[in-house]
Amino acid sequence: MKNKEIKILLSAPRGFCAGVERAIEIVKKSLKKYGAPVYVRHEIVHNKYVVDSLKAIGAIFVEELEEIKDKSRPVIFSAHGVPKIVPEQADNYKMEYIDATCPLVSKVHREAENLYKAGYHIVLIGHNNHPEVIGTMGQLPDGAIDLIQDEHDVESYELGKNKKIAYVTQTTLSVDDTKDIINALKKKFPEIKEPFKDDICYATTNRQAAVKNIAKQCDMFFVLGSQNSSNSVRLVEVAEQSGCPHTELIHSESEIPYEKLLNCKTIGISSGASAPEILVEDFINKLKIRFKIKVEEVEIIKENIVFKVPAKLN
């Protein structure tokens, strides 16, 4: 097997985005400032490796604030954002909280609020029950915002008489799929108001474009990321749609399909925005044990965006 040669096309950019780096930094700086334990509502980012490494230094993860036994300890809100009721609950409990919501998600929250104040009924393009969607819908009163998941939802969607309509989107969607849904909305509601700037975040867009760029040249494609990571799952779909039907998500429980790799000359690798680079390195090192590996990084754009952590942690 060791004499079998495989070329790896390493997709770039990949892995951590600025919002994820900021969220992890917030947990680490909070532990440094307040000591352990610090509570985190929901997984700070959708990656088991990241969550486990933060647990090891004193972060305790909960789904809801009432689970927190010691309300004198601070709580951090995850990068996906939270409904408005959550900071209100924290205030009622007299808990100190630190908001690690990605600034690009916060931008969508503000956008939705401003549209609502301007008298628009809002549709959110996104995935049901994703924490980001729950957070965005939770910025507005019940009934002010509706979820659209696909083009079928657009077909059956009815808007009340004399209502102005606008849309916003989840930040981690597939650029191509979203385009189709937006086109369907514009066809049905020609007067629909769209965001000034695309809501899908720069990191999602760049990672998808980088995967598209190399997928056709690959016999197999691997995306490192968690099963509940929306942007990682979208990368798998993008690779499949862009010419590499044999694409797999490699998560914490995955077995590497060595047998299938015997038939491959070229494979592609990328990782979701919440997957640390060490997972990519470990994956490649495991392949090097069995095969002769040649790695070529294919970068389409340099990313240099950094989001500051809240001032109170500095």
Backbone bond lengths (Angstrom), bond angles and torsions (degrees), N, CA, C in turn:
res aa  C-N    CA-C-N  psi(-1)  N-CA   C-N-CA  omega(-1)  CA-C   N-CA-C  phi
1 M - - - 1.466 - - 1.528 110.31 -
2 K 1.347 115.60 -36.25 1.462 119.58 -174.10 1.521 111.90 -61.78
3 N 1.345 117.19 -23.67 1.473 117.00 179.38 1.532 112.58 -86.18
4 K 1.322 116.61 -0.14 1.469 121.07 174.66 1.533 108.46 -75.34
5 E 1.331 115.74 122.99 1.470 119.45 -179.01 1.524 111.50 -95.83
6 I 1.314 116.18 134.09 1.470 121.04 176.04 1.529 108.53 -131.17
7 K 1.314 113.77 132.61 1.470 118.90 175.70 1.526 107.94 -96.30
8 I 1.324 116.17 132.01 1.466 120.91 176.80 1.524 109.12 -105.81
9 L 1.332 115.75 124.19 1.467 120.39 169.66 1.528 106.61 -96.36
10 L 1.315 114.99 113.59 1.458 121.02 -175.22 1.527 108.66 -96.30
11 S 1.323 114.75 113.88 1.461 121.67 -174.21 1.532 110.76 -72.47
12 A 1.320 115.70 132.72 1.478 119.32 177.51 1.522 109.37 -142.01
13 P 1.355 116.63 136.87 1.464 127.00 4.59 1.534 112.52 -73.90
14 R 1.339 114.70 157.50 1.474 122.81 176.62 1.518 106.88 -149.32
15 G 1.331 115.47 173.16 1.463 119.59 171.42 1.523 114.27 69.39
16 F 1.331 114.13 -155.67 1.465 121.55 -170.66 1.527 114.20 -47.15
17 C 1.328 115.01 134.98 1.463 121.82 171.42 1.528 107.90 -102.49
18 A 1.322 116.56 173.94 1.470 120.75 -176.86 1.530 111.95 -63.13
19 G 1.349 117.08 -36.01 1.467 120.65 -179.51 1.517 112.34 -66.35
20 V 1.342 116.10 -38.64 1.472 121.20 178.82 1.529 109.81 -70.30
21 E 1.338 116.58 -44.69 1.471 119.73 179.51 1.536 110.26 -59.00
22 R 1.341 115.50 -42.10 1.467 120.28 179.85 1.535 110.66 -63.57
23 A 1.335 117.03 -43.88 1.472 120.90 -177.79 1.534 110.98 -62.85
24 I 1.329 116.93 -43.48 1.475 120.91 179.82 1.530 109.52 -65.38
25 E 1.325 115.54 -41.85 1.473 121.42 178.39 1.530 110.84 -60.80
26 I 1.349 116.30 -38.76 1.470 120.97 178.94 1.531 110.37 -61.98
27 V 1.334 117.21 -42.78 1.474 119.59 179.18 1.537 109.83 -64.21
28 K 1.336 116.36 -45.69 1.477 119.58 -177.82 1.529 110.99 -64.21
29 K 1.337 116.62 -43.32 1.474 119.82 -178.71 1.534 111.11 -69.55
30 S 1.331 116.90 -32.77 1.469 120.24 177.25 1.522 110.46 -65.89
31 L 1.335 116.19 -41.16 1.469 119.86 178.11 1.525 110.80 -63.75
32 K 1.334 114.60 -37.32 1.471 119.58 179.75 1.537 110.01 -67.54
33 K 1.331 116.10 -40.87 1.464 120.24 -176.36 1.532 112.35 -77.17
34 Y 1.330 116.95 -45.75 1.470 120.83 -172.29 1.522 113.44 -100.34
35 G 1.336 117.21 -11.52 1.462 120.41 -173.11 1.529 110.74 76.73
36 A 1.338 116.57 172.54 1.468 120.37 -179.53 1.533 109.45 -91.44
37 P 1.342 118.83 152.32 1.467 124.87 -3.24 1.536 111.75 -87.40
38 V 1.328 113.96 155.20 1.459 121.68 167.75 1.524 105.16 -117.21
39 Y 1.332 116.69 136.41 1.469 119.89 -179.25 1.527 110.46 -92.01
40 V 1.321 115.45 148.43 1.471 121.09 176.29 1.522 107.89 -128.86
41 R 1.336 115.75 123.60 1.467 118.99 179.19 1.524 108.82 -84.65
42 H 1.307 116.09 116.79 1.464 125.24 -175.95 1.540 108.79 71.59
43 E 1.341 116.72 160.22 1.468 119.66 177.49 1.523 108.43 -56.73
44 I 1.318 116.88 129.79 1.471 120.40 -175.89 1.527 110.36 -57.08
45 V 1.341 116.02 -42.17 1.472 122.93 168.97 1.522 105.24 -141.57
46 H 1.325 117.12 161.22 1.462 119.44 -175.83 1.526 112.03 -84.42
47 N 1.337 114.75 75.41 1.462 118.20 174.32 1.527 109.13 -154.40
48 K 1.331 115.98 124.30 1.468 121.59 -174.95 1.528 111.30 -63.24
49 Y 1.327 116.43 -41.56 1.471 120.58 -178.79 1.530 110.12 -59.66
50 V 1.333 116.04 -45.49 1.470 121.16 -179.41 1.530 110.28 -64.64
51 V 1.339 116.00 -47.53 1.464 120.71 -178.74 1.534 110.32 -60.87
52 D 1.340 116.68 -45.59 1.470 119.87 -179.73 1.526 112.08 -62.82
53 S 1.340 116.63 -39.47 1.471 119.00 -178.83 1.533 111.14 -68.71
54 L 1.332 117.19 -31.11 1.473 119.92 177.01 1.536 111.15 -76.57
55 K 1.345 116.03 -34.58 1.480 119.45 174.49 1.527 109.88 -59.24
56 A 1.332 115.14 -39.80 1.471 120.74 -176.23 1.530 112.63 -63.56
57 I 1.351 117.08 -23.19 1.476 118.42 -179.69 1.538 112.33 -105.81
58 G 1.355 116.39 8.22 1.461 117.79 170.34 1.523 116.84 118.33
59 A 1.336 117.77 9.27 1.469 119.40 175.71 1.526 109.09 -86.64
60 I 1.328 116.31 137.34 1.472 120.85 176.11 1.523 107.61 -116.26
61 F 1.328 116.13 125.33 1.468 120.90 -175.36 1.529 110.65 -97.62
62 V 1.327 115.54 132.41 1.468 121.47 177.84 1.527 107.87 -132.17
63 E 1.326 116.10 160.81 1.465 118.85 175.86 1.531 111.29 -91.06
64 E 1.340 116.50 -34.70 1.474 120.28 -179.09 1.526 110.21 -134.29
65 L 1.336 115.47 154.59 1.472 120.19 -175.25 1.524 112.83 -64.05
66 E 1.366 116.84 -31.46 1.483 117.42 -177.67 1.529 112.38 -64.80
67 E 1.348 117.19 -17.41 1.476 119.58 177.90 1.530 111.95 -72.02
68 I 1.334 116.70 -17.18 1.466 120.19 -174.63 1.531 109.30 -76.58
69 K 1.336 115.32 116.12 1.469 120.54 -176.73 1.538 110.30 -68.83
70 D 1.338 115.50 -49.30 1.458 119.96 -174.34 1.531 109.56 -100.01
71 K 1.334 114.84 96.32 1.477 119.42 -174.78 1.536 112.27 -74.24
72 S 1.331 117.31 -1.68 1.465 118.83 176.84 1.535 111.07 -82.79
73 R 1.335 116.10 -9.59 1.477 120.05 179.76 1.533 109.99 -88.34
74 P 1.328 117.30 148.83 1.471 119.38 179.43 1.528 112.63 -71.43
75 V 1.327 115.53 156.54 1.467 121.31 176.95 1.529 108.64 -127.17
76 I 1.312 114.89 142.68 1.471 121.34 179.96 1.520 108.48 -111.58
77 F 1.328 116.80 136.05 1.468 121.29 175.90 1.530 108.43 -92.31
78 S 1.333 116.24 139.28 1.467 120.63 -171.52 1.530 112.81 -68.57
79 A 1.336 115.05 167.92 1.468 122.22 -177.69 1.526 112.44 -62.40
80 H 1.356 117.19 -18.58 1.469 120.15 -175.60 1.529 113.14 -78.33
81 G 1.349 116.27 -13.52 1.467 119.47 -178.60 1.521 111.56 90.70
82 V 1.335 115.63 158.63 1.472 120.47 -177.54 1.527 110.32 -132.08
83 P 1.346 117.08 154.27 1.466 119.64 173.23 1.533 109.76 -61.85
84 K 1.333 116.17 156.28 1.479 121.53 -177.57 1.527 112.96 -57.57
85 I 1.326 115.72 -27.96 1.462 119.70 -175.87 1.537 111.44 -66.04
86 V 1.332 117.80 -24.19 1.473 120.68 -174.52 1.534 112.07 -69.61
87 P 1.371 119.59 -50.33 1.470 117.71 174.56 1.538 112.15 -60.90
88 E 1.338 116.35 -31.88 1.478 119.36 177.02 1.531 110.51 -63.83
89 Q 1.348 115.52 -42.36 1.475 119.53 177.56 1.532 110.05 -61.28
90 A 1.351 115.69 -43.21 1.472 120.17 -179.65 1.530 110.05 -60.32
91 D 1.337 116.16 -41.80 1.475 120.19 177.59 1.531 110.85 -62.18
92 N 1.334 115.82 -42.35 1.478 119.83 179.32 1.529 111.68 -62.53
93 Y 1.344 115.37 -35.82 1.471 120.05 178.22 1.536 111.44 -80.88
94 K 1.361 115.11 -3.24 1.479 121.37 -174.70 1.536 110.87 57.56
95 M 1.336 115.14 38.05 1.467 120.44 178.97 1.523 109.93 -93.98
96 E 1.310 115.43 143.22 1.470 119.14 171.37 1.526 107.41 -79.93
97 Y 1.329 116.30 133.91 1.467 117.85 177.30 1.520 111.42 -129.73
98 I 1.320 114.22 151.48 1.461 121.41 176.70 1.520 106.13 -123.28
99 D 1.317 116.56 127.58 1.467 120.81 -174.67 1.532 109.87 -96.00
100 A 1.340 116.31 112.33 1.471 120.78 179.08 1.528 111.83 -97.93
101 T 1.346 117.32 16.69 1.478 119.70 178.16 1.522 109.86 -54.50
102 C 1.319 116.22 133.41 1.467 120.69 177.38 1.532 108.97 -58.80
103 P 1.327 118.55 133.13 1.468 120.45 179.60 1.535 113.77 -55.43
104 L 1.328 116.97 -27.71 1.475 119.19 179.85 1.532 110.80 -75.49
105 V 1.336 116.69 -27.35 1.471 120.67 173.17 1.528 109.25 -74.46
106 S 1.336 116.05 -42.28 1.475 120.28 177.39 1.523 110.99 -58.15
107 K 1.340 115.97 -35.65 1.477 120.75 178.41 1.539 110.09 -60.70
108 V 1.340 116.90 -41.19 1.471 120.70 178.44 1.531 109.83 -66.76
109 H 1.334 116.90 -39.03 1.476 120.94 177.66 1.533 110.26 -58.41
110 R 1.334 115.95 -48.29 1.477 119.98 -178.46 1.528 110.83 -64.92
111 E 1.320 114.56 -39.03 1.469 120.55 178.81 1.536 110.26 -59.46
112 A 1.339 115.58 -47.82 1.466 120.68 -179.39 1.535 110.65 -61.73
113 E 1.326 116.03 -43.07 1.475 119.69 179.14 1.525 111.67 -62.86
114 N 1.335 116.60 -43.90 1.471 120.17 -178.81 1.528 111.46 -65.19
115 L 1.330 116.65 -38.70 1.467 120.81 177.95 1.531 110.13 -64.88
116 Y 1.331 115.35 -42.04 1.469 120.14 179.47 1.535 110.42 -61.61
117 K 1.342 115.16 -44.75 1.475 119.73 179.46 1.532 111.06 -63.49
118 A 1.337 115.68 -30.31 1.471 119.86 -179.57 1.533 111.75 -83.84
119 G 1.339 116.63 5.86 1.467 120.10 173.62 1.516 115.82 90.45
120 Y 1.328 116.64 15.84 1.475 119.37 179.56 1.523 111.01 -90.86
121 H 1.342 114.80 147.07 1.464 120.16 165.92 1.527 105.05 -91.57
122 I 1.323 117.18 137.62 1.472 119.50 -169.67 1.517 111.22 -114.93
123 V 1.329 114.78 139.05 1.468 118.98 167.58 1.530 107.44 -112.29
124 L 1.328 114.08 138.64 1.457 121.16 178.23 1.523 107.63 -109.16
125 I 1.329 116.47 122.25 1.467 120.55 174.98 1.529 106.62 -86.38
126 G 1.338 116.86 119.77 1.462 119.23 -176.85 1.513 111.36 -178.99
127 H 1.333 115.63 -172.18 1.470 121.52 -177.31 1.519 110.71 -106.88
128 N 1.316 114.69 129.16 1.457 121.54 -178.78 1.532 111.36 -54.61
129 N 1.310 115.96 136.65 1.478 123.55 176.23 1.524 115.21 71.18
130 H 1.331 118.54 0.61 1.468 117.88 173.32 1.530 107.13 -69.58
131 P 1.357 118.00 138.31 1.470 118.73 -176.22 1.533 113.97 -57.02
132 E 1.324 116.64 -32.68 1.473 118.09 178.05 1.525 111.38 -65.40
133 V 1.320 116.27 -39.85 1.471 121.30 178.86 1.535 109.93 -66.35
134 I 1.330 116.56 -43.50 1.473 120.74 178.20 1.535 109.36 -59.69
135 G 1.333 115.91 -42.13 1.461 120.82 -179.83 1.521 112.72 -65.00
136 T 1.332 116.51 -44.27 1.475 120.39 -178.25 1.525 110.38 -67.88
137 M 1.332 117.25 -45.16 1.466 119.94 -180.00 1.528 110.39 -65.09
138 G 1.327 115.69 -29.28 1.456 120.73 -179.03 1.523 114.32 -78.31
139 Q 1.337 117.08 3.71 1.472 119.41 174.53 1.525 111.24 -82.50
140 L 1.340 115.80 -17.72 1.467 120.27 -171.93 1.527 111.53 -121.92
141 P 1.337 116.86 159.60 1.474 119.27 177.53 1.534 111.10 -62.11
142 D 1.330 116.17 155.52 1.469 120.95 177.65 1.528 110.29 -52.74
143 G 1.329 115.47 137.44 1.465 119.43 175.43 1.516 114.30 86.87
144 A 1.350 116.99 -6.85 1.477 119.12 -177.84 1.522 111.74 -87.12
145 I 1.335 116.06 -15.75 1.468 120.22 -176.36 1.529 108.62 -142.23
146 D 1.332 116.04 135.45 1.467 121.28 -179.90 1.523 109.60 -119.34
147 L 1.336 115.00 149.00 1.467 120.57 -179.34 1.521 110.81 -93.65
148 I 1.325 116.10 132.54 1.467 122.55 173.39 1.527 106.59 -118.88
149 Q 1.346 117.07 122.66 1.469 119.87 -176.80 1.519 113.65 -101.55
150 D 1.340 116.30 -26.90 1.468 118.71 -177.36 1.526 109.81 -158.86
151 E 1.333 115.86 -177.33 1.472 120.12 -176.61 1.535 112.32 -66.63
152 H 1.351 116.76 -28.14 1.482 119.51 177.75 1.531 109.90 -64.33
153 D 1.345 114.91 -38.43 1.470 118.74 177.96 1.523 110.95 -62.52
154 V 1.332 116.18 -35.51 1.480 120.01 179.28 1.532 109.66 -64.65
155 E 1.340 115.34 -44.67 1.478 120.66 -178.93 1.526 111.49 -56.41
156 S 1.348 116.03 -43.05 1.473 118.92 -174.18 1.535 112.57 -89.87
157 Y 1.332 117.15 -1.97 1.472 119.86 -173.71 1.528 111.19 -76.99
158 E 1.318 115.87 129.70 1.469 121.42 177.89 1.521 109.66 -115.00
159 L 1.303 115.98 133.76 1.462 120.74 178.46 1.523 108.88 -106.54
160 G 1.327 115.70 135.17 1.471 119.98 178.84 1.519 112.09 -59.91
161 K 1.318 116.84 155.61 1.478 122.41 -178.51 1.529 111.00 -58.42
162 N 1.330 114.43 144.82 1.485 122.59 175.19 1.526 114.08 58.61
163 K 1.310 117.43 21.62 1.466 118.67 179.23 1.527 109.95 -96.44
164 K 1.332 115.35 136.25 1.467 119.90 171.82 1.531 106.71 -83.66
165 I 1.323 116.80 144.53 1.472 119.27 -175.82 1.534 110.45 -124.65
166 A 1.331 115.29 144.42 1.466 121.91 176.62 1.528 107.43 -142.45
167 Y 1.330 116.57 161.03 1.464 118.34 176.62 1.527 111.21 -129.30
168 V 1.339 114.72 152.80 1.467 123.23 168.97 1.531 105.82 -132.70
169 T 1.348 117.41 166.95 1.474 118.20 179.73 1.525 111.37 -133.10
170 Q 1.332 113.77 156.03 1.467 121.38 168.58 1.532 106.79 -59.97
171 T 1.335 118.19 148.81 1.470 120.11 -172.86 1.530 113.54 -82.30
172 T 1.351 118.24 -13.13 1.470 119.99 -170.56 1.529 113.33 -112.40
173 L 1.316 117.38 26.59 1.468 120.48 -175.97 1.527 111.95 -83.94
174 S 1.330 114.90 168.76 1.466 120.51 172.00 1.522 108.60 -73.77
175 V 1.329 115.69 126.36 1.464 121.00 -178.15 1.527 110.80 -57.07
176 D 1.343 117.13 -44.36 1.475 120.89 -175.91 1.527 112.26 -68.65
177 D 1.349 115.96 -45.94 1.469 119.32 -179.42 1.526 110.32 -62.08
178 T 1.338 115.61 -41.09 1.468 120.27 -178.04 1.524 110.46 -64.62
179 K 1.324 115.50 -38.40 1.475 120.97 179.05 1.532 110.13 -56.85
180 D 1.327 115.94 -43.26 1.476 120.38 -179.56 1.526 111.12 -64.75
181 I 1.348 116.13 -40.63 1.472 119.60 179.92 1.532 109.94 -66.79
182 I 1.339 115.98 -42.47 1.473 120.27 179.41 1.526 110.32 -62.15
183 N 1.331 116.73 -42.42 1.473 119.97 178.73 1.527 111.13 -61.15
184 A 1.347 115.69 -40.67 1.468 120.07 178.91 1.541 110.31 -64.74
185 L 1.335 116.53 -40.00 1.472 120.16 178.14 1.526 111.03 -64.44
186 K 1.344 115.85 -42.58 1.474 119.88 -178.54 1.519 111.43 -66.20
187 K 1.323 115.29 -33.36 1.470 119.90 179.06 1.526 110.13 -68.23
188 K 1.335 115.12 -42.43 1.463 119.78 -177.48 1.537 111.65 -77.79
189 F 1.346 115.47 -37.06 1.479 120.67 -179.38 1.527 108.87 -125.81
190 P 1.346 117.33 80.76 1.475 120.09 -173.61 1.528 113.07 -56.67
191 E 1.329 116.73 -24.58 1.471 119.52 -176.09 1.539 112.23 -92.25
192 I 1.339 117.84 8.31 1.471 120.65 -176.10 1.529 110.40 -60.46
193 K 1.322 115.36 137.10 1.471 120.12 -179.89 1.528 108.90 -88.61
194 E 1.344 115.49 132.57 1.466 118.36 -179.48 1.532 110.37 -108.72
195 P 1.345 116.94 162.30 1.473 119.00 179.87 1.530 110.69 -63.29
196 F 1.345 116.27 150.16 1.479 120.04 176.43 1.519 109.76 -58.88
197 K 1.332 115.32 -39.85 1.458 120.55 -177.77 1.523 105.84 -131.13
198 D 1.335 115.34 142.97 1.460 120.89 -179.11 1.537 111.01 -49.46
199 D 1.343 116.82 134.41 1.471 120.43 179.81 1.531 112.88 -77.78
200 I 1.340 117.42 -24.61 1.473 119.39 -179.00 1.525 106.88 -65.47
201 C 1.332 117.24 128.24 1.463 119.13 -167.43 1.519 111.62 -74.31
202 Y 1.326 114.96 159.32 1.469 122.48 -176.55 1.527 111.13 -56.08
203 A 1.348 116.86 -39.01 1.462 120.55 -174.66 1.529 110.83 -69.57
204 T 1.330 116.26 -41.27 1.471 120.89 177.22 1.528 109.26 -61.35
205 T 1.333 115.80 -48.12 1.471 121.47 -179.06 1.528 110.58 -60.47
206 N 1.324 117.42 -47.87 1.474 121.42 -177.37 1.524 111.90 -64.79
207 R 1.342 116.98 -42.39 1.472 119.27 -178.37 1.530 110.92 -67.14
208 Q 1.326 115.72 -37.89 1.472 118.56 177.70 1.537 111.10 -66.97
209 A 1.322 116.30 -41.50 1.476 119.83 -179.97 1.530 110.51 -64.63
210 A 1.337 116.75 -38.29 1.466 120.97 -179.53 1.530 111.10 -66.10
211 V 1.346 116.52 -38.65 1.467 121.39 177.95 1.536 110.05 -67.82
212 K 1.324 116.05 -45.32 1.480 120.94 177.73 1.520 111.33 -54.76
213 N 1.323 114.61 -39.40 1.458 122.35 -175.34 1.532 113.14 -60.75
214 I 1.344 117.22 -31.07 1.479 118.79 -175.29 1.525 114.39 -116.75
215 A 1.337 118.29 -10.76 1.480 120.69 -171.60 1.529 113.35 -55.01
216 K 1.338 116.33 -41.75 1.481 120.37 -176.83 1.525 112.88 -60.41
217 Q 1.338 116.29 -28.27 1.479 119.94 -175.76 1.530 112.20 -84.70
218 C 1.352 116.81 -3.03 1.471 119.94 -171.19 1.532 112.57 -105.07
219 D 1.343 115.24 140.49 1.474 120.47 173.58 1.531 110.13 -79.54
220 M 1.330 115.71 -32.58 1.469 121.27 173.25 1.518 107.87 -141.59
221 F 1.346 114.81 155.40 1.475 119.19 178.44 1.526 107.92 -132.91
222 F 1.333 116.11 139.03 1.459 121.09 179.38 1.521 109.86 -123.84
223 V 1.331 114.72 130.66 1.466 120.47 175.39 1.517 107.00 -113.86
224 L 1.330 116.88 121.81 1.458 120.41 177.68 1.516 109.28 -89.90
225 G 1.332 115.40 124.36 1.461 119.74 -178.02 1.513 109.93 170.69
226 S 1.318 116.19 169.56 1.475 120.93 -176.99 1.523 111.36 -83.81
227 Q 1.339 115.14 156.01 1.464 120.75 -179.61 1.519 112.50 -65.15
228 N 1.354 116.64 -27.87 1.468 118.85 -179.44 1.533 112.18 -96.21
229 S 1.344 116.12 11.74 1.465 120.06 177.45 1.521 108.78 -90.47
230 S 1.322 115.98 109.89 1.471 121.14 -176.41 1.529 111.33 -57.27
231 N 1.343 116.90 -45.99 1.468 117.17 -175.29 1.528 112.09 -69.49
232 S 1.354 117.80 -29.34 1.477 120.33 177.31 1.529 110.92 -68.89
233 V 1.336 115.27 -44.66 1.477 120.10 179.41 1.534 110.16 -62.96
234 R 1.353 116.56 -37.38 1.476 119.82 177.17 1.527 111.12 -64.10
235 L 1.342 117.19 -36.17 1.473 119.57 179.43 1.526 111.13 -63.26
236 V 1.341 116.30 -37.02 1.472 120.30 176.34 1.532 109.30 -60.88
237 E 1.333 115.96 -47.05 1.478 119.97 -179.63 1.524 111.16 -62.79
238 V 1.327 116.37 -40.58 1.473 120.55 -179.14 1.529 110.51 -63.53
239 A 1.332 117.16 -43.21 1.472 120.46 178.88 1.531 110.59 -62.08
240 E 1.347 115.63 -42.63 1.481 119.75 179.43 1.527 110.60 -63.18
241 Q 1.337 115.23 -46.39 1.471 119.58 -177.51 1.534 112.45 -70.22
242 S 1.341 116.29 -20.13 1.469 119.66 -175.69 1.525 112.52 -97.96
243 G 1.337 116.44 11.85 1.470 117.69 171.19 1.508 116.38 116.67
244 C 1.340 118.96 7.97 1.466 119.48 175.57 1.533 109.27 -127.06
245 P 1.362 116.44 86.17 1.471 119.34 -175.76 1.528 113.70 -62.98
246 H 1.348 116.89 -23.15 1.478 119.39 -178.64 1.526 109.58 -92.68
247 T 1.320 114.75 74.92 1.471 120.57 -178.74 1.516 109.46 -117.20
248 E 1.339 116.20 136.88 1.466 120.38 -178.20 1.523 110.81 -130.94
249 L 1.339 114.56 145.32 1.460 121.64 172.79 1.523 107.28 -89.31
250 I 1.333 116.39 124.91 1.466 120.10 177.99 1.529 107.79 -102.93
251 H 1.344 115.60 110.44 1.466 120.65 -178.70 1.530 108.87 -119.72
252 S 1.321 116.85 -173.23 1.474 119.88 -170.22 1.530 113.73 -60.23
253 E 1.341 117.87 -26.04 1.484 118.69 -178.75 1.534 113.01 -100.40
254 S 1.329 116.73 4.44 1.473 119.28 -173.26 1.523 113.13 -72.78
255 E 1.337 114.05 143.78 1.469 121.19 168.84 1.526 106.75 -97.76
256 I 1.319 117.31 138.40 1.470 119.05 177.16 1.531 108.22 -75.18
257 P 1.353 118.26 127.99 1.477 120.24 -176.82 1.542 111.98 -81.86
258 Y 1.343 115.55 72.96 1.467 120.38 -174.97 1.527 112.89 -57.64
259 E 1.352 115.81 -36.95 1.473 119.28 -178.51 1.527 111.42 -60.36
260 K 1.335 115.40 -44.00 1.472 119.49 -179.76 1.526 110.66 -65.01
261 L 1.331 116.08 -31.77 1.465 119.91 -177.42 1.532 112.60 -68.52
262 L 1.342 116.07 -20.77 1.474 119.04 178.14 1.524 111.69 -61.49
263 N 1.347 116.25 -24.32 1.470 120.17 179.95 1.527 113.10 -93.65
264 C 1.333 117.36 6.94 1.473 120.14 -173.84 1.525 112.25 -106.49
265 K 1.319 114.75 139.81 1.476 119.72 171.42 1.527 109.70 -100.05
266 T 1.346 114.84 -38.65 1.471 120.06 -177.42 1.524 109.40 -131.81
267 I 1.328 116.15 131.46 1.465 119.54 174.57 1.529 109.34 -124.78
268 G 1.308 115.58 152.96 1.463 120.90 177.17 1.519 110.01 -107.98
269 I 1.325 116.87 148.05 1.466 121.30 176.61 1.520 109.09 -135.60
270 S 1.352 114.78 133.93 1.454 120.38 169.81 1.527 107.03 -140.39
271 S 1.332 115.65 177.88 1.474 118.84 176.24 1.514 109.13 -147.15
272 G 1.339 114.92 148.92 1.458 121.21 -178.38 1.520 111.82 -68.84
273 A 1.325 115.73 166.54 1.473 121.28 -174.31 1.526 113.31 -67.36
274 S 1.349 117.22 -13.32 1.468 118.48 177.93 1.534 111.81 -108.61
275 A 1.338 117.06 11.07 1.477 120.59 -178.40 1.528 110.32 -100.48
276 P 1.358 117.52 123.76 1.465 119.45 -179.80 1.535 112.13 -71.37
277 E 1.318 115.89 152.90 1.467 121.98 -176.28 1.524 111.94 -62.37
278 I 1.335 117.67 -26.45 1.471 119.77 -179.72 1.530 111.41 -59.75
279 L 1.343 117.70 -29.71 1.471 120.62 178.72 1.532 110.61 -67.94
280 V 1.341 116.19 -36.22 1.473 120.74 176.82 1.536 108.98 -66.89
281 E 1.331 115.56 -46.00 1.477 119.77 -179.37 1.528 111.18 -60.99
282 D 1.341 116.70 -43.65 1.474 120.57 179.56 1.520 111.20 -62.15
283 F 1.325 116.25 -41.68 1.461 121.77 -179.55 1.537 110.26 -62.10
284 I 1.332 115.75 -46.90 1.475 119.57 -179.78 1.532 110.45 -65.22
285 N 1.338 116.94 -39.66 1.472 119.90 179.12 1.522 112.42 -63.01
286 K 1.344 116.18 -36.29 1.474 119.28 176.62 1.529 110.79 -65.30
287 L 1.338 116.45 -38.73 1.467 120.00 178.26 1.532 110.85 -66.61
288 K 1.333 116.16 -35.03 1.477 120.62 -178.40 1.528 112.30 -65.33
289 I 1.336 116.66 -25.19 1.474 120.15 178.43 1.532 109.91 -65.99
290 R 1.343 116.78 -33.31 1.468 120.98 -173.40 1.524 114.42 -103.26
291 F 1.328 115.97 -26.40 1.469 119.39 -172.81 1.519 111.31 -130.63
292 K 1.339 114.57 162.12 1.472 119.45 169.44 1.528 106.36 -84.43
293 I 1.305 116.36 118.70 1.468 120.66 -171.34 1.525 110.95 -113.92
294 K 1.332 114.44 134.45 1.464 119.55 171.95 1.533 106.54 -121.64
295 V 1.344 116.40 123.44 1.467 120.43 -175.45 1.525 110.41 -105.88
296 E 1.329 115.14 129.65 1.466 120.08 174.42 1.533 108.14 -126.10
297 E 1.340 116.65 119.22 1.463 119.77 178.55 1.527 108.93 -84.90
298 V 1.331 116.09 130.18 1.470 120.97 -179.64 1.527 108.06 -116.07
299 E 1.318 115.06 100.94 1.473 120.49 -175.23 1.525 109.94 -101.50
300 I 1.338 116.10 131.96 1.473 118.24 179.78 1.522 112.67 -103.20
301 I 1.347 116.70 -20.58 1.470 119.38 -178.30 1.523 108.71 -160.61
302 K 1.324 116.53 143.40 1.478 120.70 176.04 1.527 108.71 -87.93
303 E 1.324 116.10 134.10 1.465 119.75 176.01 1.528 109.26 -105.98
304 N 1.341 116.54 130.12 1.465 118.60 178.88 1.529 111.29 -135.62
305 I 1.343 114.70 28.05 1.471 119.24 -178.82 1.533 109.96 -83.73
306 V 1.327 115.65 134.61 1.474 121.24 177.71 1.532 107.45 -132.47
307 F 1.322 116.85 134.28 1.471 120.84 175.19 1.521 108.98 -107.00
308 K 1.318 116.56 132.64 1.478 120.64 -178.84 1.532 111.31 -72.67
309 V 1.314 115.35 149.03 1.480 119.43 173.80 1.527 108.09 -82.06
310 P 1.352 117.87 158.82 1.476 119.24 -179.84 1.534 111.81 -55.35
311 A 1.337 115.14 141.62 1.465 121.31 -174.25 1.524 112.35 -56.20
312 K 1.351 117.44 -33.42 1.478 118.43 -175.14 1.536 113.17 -67.59
313 L 1.336 116.82 -10.48 1.468 118.70 179.16 1.535 112.15 -95.13
314 N 1.321 116.68 -7.95 1.474 119.06 -177.62 1.521 111.91 -86.25
